[in-house]
Amino acid sequence: MTDQTPPTGQPPPEELPEPVVRTHRFSLSLIWLVPVLAALVGLSLVVHAWLQAGPEITLTFQTAEGLEAGKTPVKYKNVVIGKVTSLELSDDRERVRVKVALNKSAESFATKGTRYWVVRPRIGLGGVSGVDTLLSGAFIGADVGDSREEQYDFTGLETPPAVLHGAPGKSFVLHTDDLGSLDTGSPVYYRRIQVGRVSSYTLDKDGKGVSLRIFVDGPNDRFVTRSTRFWNASGVDVSLGANGLKLNTQSLATVIAGGVAFEEPRGPHDATPAAEDADFTLFNDQATAMAPPDGPPRYVRMRFNQSLRGLAMDAPVEFLGINIGKVVSINMDYDAKDTRFPLNVGAVIYPQRLGHAYDKLAAQAGMKDGRVDLARMFGPLVAHGLRAQARTGNLLTGQLYIALDFVPKAPRATFDAAATPIELPTAPGSFDKLQEQLADIVTRVQKVPFDSIGRNLDHTLADLDHTLKQVNGGVLPELKGTLKGAQRTLGSADNALSADSPLQQNLGSTLQELQRMARSLRALTDYLGVHPEALIRGRPDDPPPAQSGRTNPPPSRQGSKP
């Protein structure tokens, strides 16, 4: 090895150190702990959300008003059980599909029978609801049923249900001809206290009536028995009777929103509590509801040969003032023989409304087992003058009603007991008779010869005028002279009867003499009453007056001379 000499002017080179091989260990910096912890937290949240996630259901509504994806909650008894995740239109764009994610604890709400609705502010006839959503916003309400069958697609209710599942009380079904002013939520009253509400209503399958479902809260549902009567308490009931004008209503709410009332009938009745979903009849008013049982209805027909203007459908049919039915049809016919247009009136009557009279008539007719034979019952009555008449029920409105009454001396009428339906004979009403009498009077008045009477009256008045002129010209002046002569005669008589006239003075003296004579005559009668013997013996002499100093009695005048 040769040594190399560095160039001139440069320092000598130093010796290079030997390399040292070292082994480095891996070390984790604290800065990496932050994302690791965040990942762990996120993973735990995902796992927790996955474990707590419940089923996803789909609700359909007519509109999504007030709903918002990711914000609108689903509540049951004001407890959040889920949240709206998305909103979308249906394929036909008629409805809105709302996706809802339920909580794990709310799995039972994805079952059949569960109901969902949107709670938002509502103002209706039944009152105001959902006021609390004005600040918190709309939310979806839920009501679960008893079914355990799973279901994930629901049709939401457009209005909140009137009765929630599990509420204490009973539901009943009422049948009526029409709904009237009733609606869902209309109150139900018992003795003017609200004890329930109308929960729903549907049209009957045959379209001839309406069925209402009402709910009576417990414990007041025990007051609904098998004999309970229900009636429509809507509006105001105004009646004018012998006691004056009566106005009856359950409350102000029934005037606006309608209502139903019920009560038990008076007298003996079945007080057994009614079962759940029991059927009842809803009457139009309280009087009809509380009336005795009507029994089976019967159809009758009547034929009138007169105008029936004012007779309308549902007009009452009365028997001696008792309402036993109503008019159900009015049809016009033509009689070619007499060229008339008679009117056939059909009516439904309830014979059992006659009470004890019906029982006696049924026994007389031989009806048994509750069988109603109108022909056998009405036959004897028609023979005794029973007729149907159209009478005026209201003079102001001109409304008519059918009255079944006995007409005295009624013409004999034919009654076919085998006809179906039976036809009751008719007679003109009292108002029609009055019209006929008035028409007859008018006809007679028209026959009076008013023209000739007027002419004769003119001649009579002319003769009377001529006579008056003669009286004024000749008789009155002579009568005036006669009256003057009579006046002079009366003046002379007045002078003769004056107080200072001789006639008056002589008359006074005569009266005084008569008075003295009357006194003397009275004294004589009094004396004779005491001394009747004076008529024979005469009046004794009066004794002499007594003298002082003498003891001897005065000598007797007997035999002395007067």
C-alpha positions in Angstrom: 0.0 0.0 0.0 1.6 3.3 -1.1 1.0 6.5 0.8 -0.5 9.2 -1.2 0.8 12.7 -0.5 -2.0 15.4 -0.4 -1.6 18.2 -2.7 0.3 21.2 -1.6 -1.8 23.7 0.4 -4.5 21.2 1.5 -4.9 19.7 5.0 -4.3 16.1 5.4 -7.4 13.9 5.1 -9.0 12.6 8.3 -9.9 9.1 8.9 -13.7 8.2 8.4 -15.6 6.6 11.3 -16.7 3.1 11.0 -20.5 2.6 10.5 -22.5 1.3 13.5 -25.6 -0.8 12.8 -28.5 -0.1 15.2 -31.9 -1.9 15.5 -35.0 0.6 15.7 -38.3 -0.5 17.6 -41.9 0.6 16.4 -43.5 3.3 18.7 -47.2 4.5 18.4 -47.8 8.3 18.7 -50.6 9.5 21.0 -52.1 11.5 18.1 -53.4 8.3 16.6 -55.5 7.5 19.7 -58.1 10.2 18.7 -59.3 8.7 15.4 -59.2 5.2 16.9 -61.4 6.3 19.7 -63.8 8.1 17.3 -64.0 5.0 15.1 -64.8 2.9 18.2 -67.5 5.3 19.3 -69.0 5.4 15.8 -68.9 1.6 15.6 -70.6 1.3 19.0 -73.3 3.8 17.9 -73.9 1.9 14.7 -74.1 -1.4 16.6 -76.5 0.2 19.2 -78.6 1.8 16.5 -78.7 -1.6 14.7 -79.7 -3.4 17.9 -82.3 -0.7 18.8 -83.8 -0.4 15.3 -87.3 -1.6 15.0 -89.4 -2.5 12.0 -90.0 -0.1 9.2 -93.7 0.5 8.3 -95.4 2.4 5.5 -98.4 4.7 6.1 -100.5 6.2 3.3 -102.3 9.6 3.8 -104.2 11.8 1.4 -101.8 14.7 2.1 -98.4 15.2 3.8 -99.4 18.5 5.4 -97.3 19.1 8.5 -95.0 16.1 8.0 -91.3 16.4 7.4 -88.8 13.6 6.8 -86.3 13.1 9.6 -88.2 15.4 12.0 -91.8 14.4 12.5 -92.1 11.9 15.4 -94.6 9.1 15.9 -96.1 9.2 19.4 -98.3 6.9 21.5 -99.7 8.5 24.7 -97.2 11.4 24.1 -94.2 9.0 24.0 -92.0 8.9 20.9 -92.0 5.4 19.4 -90.6 6.2 15.9 -89.8 8.8 13.4 -90.7 9.7 9.8 -87.7 8.7 7.5 -89.1 9.6 4.0 -92.0 11.0 2.1 -93.0 10.0 -1.4 -96.0 10.0 -3.7 -97.9 6.8 -4.6 -97.7 5.5 -8.2 -101.1 7.0 -9.1 -100.2 10.3 -7.3 -103.4 10.1 -5.4 -101.9 9.5 -1.9 -98.7 10.0 0.0 -96.5 7.2 1.3 -94.8 7.9 4.6 -91.9 5.7 5.7 -91.7 5.4 9.4 -88.9 3.7 11.4 -90.2 2.4 14.7 -88.2 1.9 17.8 -87.2 -1.6 18.9 -89.6 -1.3 21.9 -92.5 -0.5 19.5 -92.4 -3.7 17.5 -96.0 -4.4 18.7 -97.2 -1.4 16.7 -96.4 -3.2 13.4 -99.4 -5.5 13.9 -102.9 -5.7 12.4 -105.4 -3.4 13.9 -103.0 -0.6 14.7 -104.3 2.8 13.7 -102.2 5.9 12.7 -103.3 9.5 12.1 -101.8 12.9 11.8 -102.3 15.1 14.8 -102.7 18.7 13.7 -104.9 21.7 14.8 -108.5 21.0 13.9 -111.6 23.0 14.5 -114.9 21.1 14.0 -118.4 20.8 15.2 -117.2 18.6 18.0 -114.7 21.1 19.3 -111.0 22.1 18.9 -108.2 19.5 19.0 -104.5 19.4 18.5 -103.9 22.9 19.9 -100.5 21.8 21.4 -99.1 21.2 17.8 -99.2 24.9 17.1 -95.8 25.2 18.9 -94.3 21.7 18.6 -95.5 20.9 15.1 -97.6 18.1 13.8 -96.9 14.5 14.7 -98.3 11.1 13.9 -100.5 9.5 16.6 -100.8 5.8 17.1 -103.3 3.4 18.7 -102.5 -0.3 19.0 -104.9 -3.2 19.0 -104.9 -6.7 20.5 -103.9 -8.6 17.4 -100.4 -10.1 17.2 -100.4 -10.6 13.4 -97.6 -8.7 11.8 -98.5 -5.9 9.3 -96.2 -3.3 7.8 -98.5 -1.4 5.4 -101.3 0.8 6.9 -103.9 3.3 5.7 -103.7 6.3 7.9 -106.9 7.9 9.3 -107.7 11.4 8.1 -109.3 12.3 11.5 -108.4 11.2 15.0 -110.5 8.2 16.3 -113.2 9.1 18.7 -112.3 6.2 21.0 -108.9 4.8 21.7 -108.3 1.1 22.2 -108.6 -0.1 25.8 -110.7 2.9 27.0 -113.1 1.8 29.7 -116.7 1.6 28.5 -118.8 -0.2 25.8 -119.8 0.4 22.2 -123.4 0.1 21.0 -124.9 0.2 17.5 -127.8 2.5 16.7 -130.0 2.2 13.6 -131.9 5.1 12.1 -133.4 6.3 8.8 -130.9 9.1 8.2 -127.9 10.7 9.9 -129.4 14.1 10.5 -127.0 16.6 12.0 -125.0 13.9 13.8 -121.3 13.4 13.1 -118.2 11.6 14.5 -117.6 13.0 17.9 -121.2 14.2 18.6 -121.9 13.8 22.3 -124.0 11.2 23.9 -126.1 12.4 27.0 -127.7 10.6 29.9 -129.9 12.9 32.1 -128.2 15.9 30.3 -124.7 14.7 31.3 -122.3 13.8 28.6 -121.3 10.1 29.0 -120.0 9.2 25.6 -119.7 10.1 21.9 -120.5 9.0 18.4 -117.4 7.0 17.2 -118.4 6.2 13.6 -121.3 5.8 11.2 -121.8 3.8 8.0 -124.5 3.5 5.4 -126.4 0.2 5.6 -125.7 -2.3 2.8 -129.2 -2.0 1.4 -129.0 1.8 1.4 -132.2 2.2 3.4 -130.7 3.4 6.7 -127.7 4.4 8.7 -125.9 2.6 11.4 -124.1 4.6 14.1 -121.6 3.2 16.6 -121.5 5.1 19.9 -119.1 4.6 22.8 -120.3 5.2 26.4 -117.5 5.7 28.9 -117.3 3.6 32.0 -118.7 3.3 34.6 -121.7 5.1 32.9 -122.1 2.2 30.4 -123.9 0.2 33.1 -126.9 2.6 32.7 -127.5 1.2 29.2 -129.9 -1.7 29.6 -131.8 -3.9 27.2 -134.8 -1.6 27.6 -133.0 1.7 27.0 -134.4 4.0 24.5 -132.2 6.3 22.3 -133.3 9.4 20.5 -131.8 12.2 18.4 -131.3 15.2 20.7 -130.1 17.5 17.9 -131.4 21.0 17.6 -134.2 22.5 19.7 -137.5 20.9 20.4 -140.3 23.5 20.5 -143.8 22.5 21.4 -147.0 24.5 22.0 -149.5 22.8 24.3 -152.1 23.4 27.0 -149.3 24.5 29.4 -147.9 27.1 27.0 -144.8 27.2 24.8 -142.0 24.7 25.7 -138.4 24.8 24.5 -136.3 21.7 25.2 -132.7 20.9 24.3 -129.9 18.9 25.9 -127.2 21.6 25.7 -125.9 24.3 23.4 -123.5 21.8 21.8 -126.4 19.7 20.5 -127.9 22.7 18.8 -124.6 23.2 16.8 -123.1 19.7 16.5 -126.0 17.4 17.3 -126.2 14.7 19.9 -127.8 11.5 21.1 -129.6 11.0 24.4 -130.8 7.9 26.1 -133.0 7.0 29.1 -134.8 4.0 30.5 -138.6 3.8 30.0 -140.9 4.4 32.9 -142.6 1.6 34.6 -141.5 -2.1 34.8 -138.8 -3.0 32.3 -135.8 -5.2 31.8 -132.9 -3.6 33.8 -130.2 -6.1 32.6 -127.1 -4.2 31.3 -126.8 -4.3 27.6 -124.0 -6.4 26.0 -121.1 -5.0 24.0 -122.2 -4.0 20.4 -125.9 -4.4 21.3 -128.3 -3.0 18.6 -130.8 -0.3 19.4 -133.2 1.9 17.4 -132.5 5.6 17.3 -135.8 7.5 17.4 -136.3 11.0 16.1 -137.5 12.6 19.3 -137.9 11.8 23.0 -141.7 11.5 22.9 -141.6 8.8 20.2 -138.7 7.0 22.0 -140.5 6.9 25.4 -143.9 5.9 24.0 -145.1 2.4 24.7 -144.1 -0.3 22.2 -145.7 0.1 18.9 -145.9 -3.5 17.9 -146.0 -4.7 14.3 -147.1 -2.1 11.8 -150.0 -2.6 9.4 -150.7 -1.0 6.1 -154.1 0.5 5.2 -155.5 2.4 2.3 -158.0 5.2 2.0 -159.7 6.8 -1.1 -160.6 10.4 -1.0 -162.8 12.2 -3.5 -161.6 15.7 -2.5 -158.6 17.9 -2.7 -155.9 17.0 -0.2 -153.8 20.1 -0.5 -151.8 20.4 2.7 -151.5 16.6 3.3 -147.8 15.6 3.2 -145.8 12.5 3.8 -145.4 11.5 7.5 -148.6 13.3 8.3 -150.1 11.8 11.5 -153.0 9.3 11.5 -155.1 9.7 14.6 -157.8 7.6 16.1 -160.0 9.8 18.4 -157.1 12.1 18.9 -154.5 9.3 19.6 -151.6 9.1 17.1 -151.6 5.5 15.8 -149.6 5.9 12.5 -148.5 8.1 9.7 -149.1 8.7 6.0 -146.6 6.9 3.7 -147.9 7.4 0.2 -150.3 9.7 -1.8 -151.2 8.7 -5.3 -153.8 10.0 -7.8 -156.2 7.8 -9.6 -158.8 8.4 -12.3 -162.4 7.3 -12.3 -163.7 7.2 -15.9 -167.3 6.5 -14.8 -167.7 9.6 -12.8 -164.9 11.6 -14.5 -163.1 12.2 -11.1 -159.6 12.1 -9.9 -159.7 10.3 -6.5 -156.6 10.2 -4.3 -155.4 7.0 -2.7 -153.7 7.6 0.6 -151.6 4.8 2.1 -150.8 4.8 5.8 -148.9 2.6 8.3 -150.7 2.2 11.6 -149.7 0.6 14.8 -152.9 -1.0 16.4 -151.2 -1.7 19.7 -150.9 2.0 20.4 -154.6 1.8 21.4 -153.5 0.1 24.6 -156.2 -1.7 26.5 -158.8 -0.8 23.8 -156.7 -2.9 21.4 -156.7 -5.9 23.8 -160.5 -5.7 24.1 -161.0 -5.3 20.4 -158.6 -8.3 19.7 -160.5 -10.4 22.2 -163.8 -9.4 20.7 -162.5 -10.3 17.2 -161.1 -13.6 18.5 -157.5 -12.8 17.7 -155.0 -14.9 19.7 -151.2 -15.3 20.0 -150.6 -11.6 19.2 -151.9 -12.0 15.7 -153.3 -8.8 14.3 -156.3 -9.1 11.9 -157.4 -5.5 11.0 -160.3 -6.7 8.9 -161.9 -8.5 11.8 -161.1 -5.6 14.2 -162.2 -2.7 12.0 -165.3 -4.4 10.5 -167.7 -3.8 13.4 -166.3 -0.3 13.9 -167.0 0.6 10.2 -170.5 -0.6 10.6 -170.9 1.8 13.6 -169.8 4.8 11.5 -166.0 4.7 11.6 -164.7 6.9 8.7 -161.4 8.4 7.7 -161.4 12.2 7.3 -158.8 14.7 6.2 -158.9 17.4 8.8 -157.0 20.7 9.2 -154.3 20.4 11.8 -153.0 24.0 11.5 -155.1 26.9 10.3 -151.9 29.0 9.7 -150.1 26.6 7.5 -153.1 24.6 6.2 -151.5 21.3 7.0 -153.9 18.3 7.0 -153.9 15.0 8.9 -155.9 11.8 8.7 -158.5 11.3 11.5 -160.3 8.1 12.2 -163.5 9.0 13.9 -167.1 8.0 14.2 -169.4 10.1 12.0 -173.0 10.3 13.2 -175.6 9.3 10.7 -172.9 8.4 8.2 -174.1 6.8 5.0 -173.6 3.1 4.8 -170.3 2.1 3.3 -169.0 -1.1 1.9 -166.1 -2.8 3.6 -164.3 -5.7 2.0 -162.7 -7.7 4.8 -160.9 -9.9 2.3 -159.1 -7.1 0.5 -155.4 -6.8 0.9 -154.6 -4.2 2.0 -157.9 -3.3 3.7 -159.5 0.0 2.5 -161.2 2.2 5.1 -164.2 4.2 4.0 -163.8 8.0 4.0 -166.1 10.9 4.7 -165.7 14.7 4.0 -164.0 16.6 6.8 -165.6 19.2 8.9 -163.7 21.9 7.1 -164.9 20.6 3.8 -168.5 20.6 5.1 -168.0 24.2 6.2 -166.8 25.1 2.8 -169.8 23.4 1.2 -172.1 25.3 3.6 -170.4 28.6 2.8 -170.8 27.8 -0.9 -174.5 27.1 -0.4 -174.9 30.4 1.5 -173.1 32.3 -1.2 -175.4 30.6 -3.8 -178.5 31.6 -1.9 -177.3 35.1 -1.4 -176.7 35.4 -5.1 -180.4 34.5 -5.7 -181.6 37.5 -3.7 -183.0 40.2 -6.1 -180.9 43.1 -4.9 -181.8 45.1 -8.1 -185.5 45.1 -7.6 -185.0 45.7 -3.8 -183.0 48.7 -4.7 -185.6 50.1 -7.1 -188.4 49.6 -4.5 -186.2 51.2 -1.9 -185.7 54.2 -4.2 -189.5 54.7 -4.5 -190.0 54.3 -0.8 -187.4 56.9 0.0 -189.0 59.3 -2.5 -192.4 58.9 -0.8 -190.8 59.3 2.6 -189.2 62.6 1.4 -192.6 63.9 0.2 -194.2 63.0 3.5 -191.5 64.8 5.4 -192.0 67.9 3.4 -195.7 67.9 4.2 -194.9 67.4 7.9 -192.5 70.3 7.8 -194.9 72.6 6.0 -198.3 71.9 7.7 -198.0 69.7 10.8 -195.0 71.3 12.5 -196.5 74.9 12.6 -199.8 73.6 14.1 -197.8 71.5 16.6 -195.8 74.6 17.5 -199.0 76.5 18.4 -200.4 73.6 20.4 -197.2 73.4 22.4 -197.5 77.2 23.2 -201.0 76.7 24.5 -199.9 73.8 26.7 -197.1 76.0 28.0 -199.6 78.7 29.1 -201.8 76.0 30.8 -198.8 74.7 32.7 -197.9 78.3 33.8 -201.4 78.8 35.2 -201.3 75.5 37.1 -197.9 76.5 38.5 -199.3 79.8 39.8 -202.3 78.0 41.4 -200.0 75.6 43.2 -197.6 78.2 44.5 -197.0 78.5 48.3 -198.8 81.8 48.8 -201.9 80.9 46.6 -205.3 80.5 48.4 -205.6 77.0 47.0 -202.3 76.1 48.6 -203.4 77.7 52.0 -206.8 75.9 52.0 -205.1 72.7 51.2 -202.8 73.2 54.2 -205.7 73.9 56.6 -207.5 70.9 55.4 -204.5 68.7 56.0 -204.1 70.1 59.6 -207.8 69.3 60.3 -207.3 65.8 59.0 -204.3 65.4 61.3 -206.3 66.5 64.4 -209.1 64.2 63.4 -206.6 61.3 63.1 -205.2 62.0 66.5 -208.7 62.1 68.1 -209.6 58.9 66.3 -206.4 57.3 67.6 -207.2 58.4 71.2 -210.7 56.9 70.9 -209.4 53.6 69.7 -206.8 53.5 72.5 -209.5 54.2 75.1 -211.9 51.6 73.7 -209.1 49.1 73.7 -208.7 49.6 77.5 -212.4 50.2 78.3 -214.5 48.3 75.8 -217.6 48.6 78.2 -217.7 52.3 77.4 -219.5 51.3 74.2 -222.5 50.3 76.4 -222.2 52.3 79.6 -220.6 55.4 78.2 -217.6 57.1 79.4 -217.6 57.8 83.2 -217.1 61.3 84.6 -213.7 62.3 85.5 -213.1 62.6 89.3 -213.0 66.1 90.8 -209.6 67.4 91.7 -208.5 66.7 95.3 -208.9 69.7 97.9 -206.4 70.2 100.7 -207.7 69.7 104.4 -210.6 67.4 103.5 -210.5 63.8 104.5 -213.9 62.7 103.2 -213.9 61.3 99.8 -215.8 63.4 97.3 -219.4 62.5 96.8 -220.2 60.0 94.1 -221.4 61.3 90.8 -223.4 58.3 90.3 -226.9 59.4 89.5 -225.9 63.0 89.2 -226.6 65.1 86.3 -223.9 66.0 84.0 
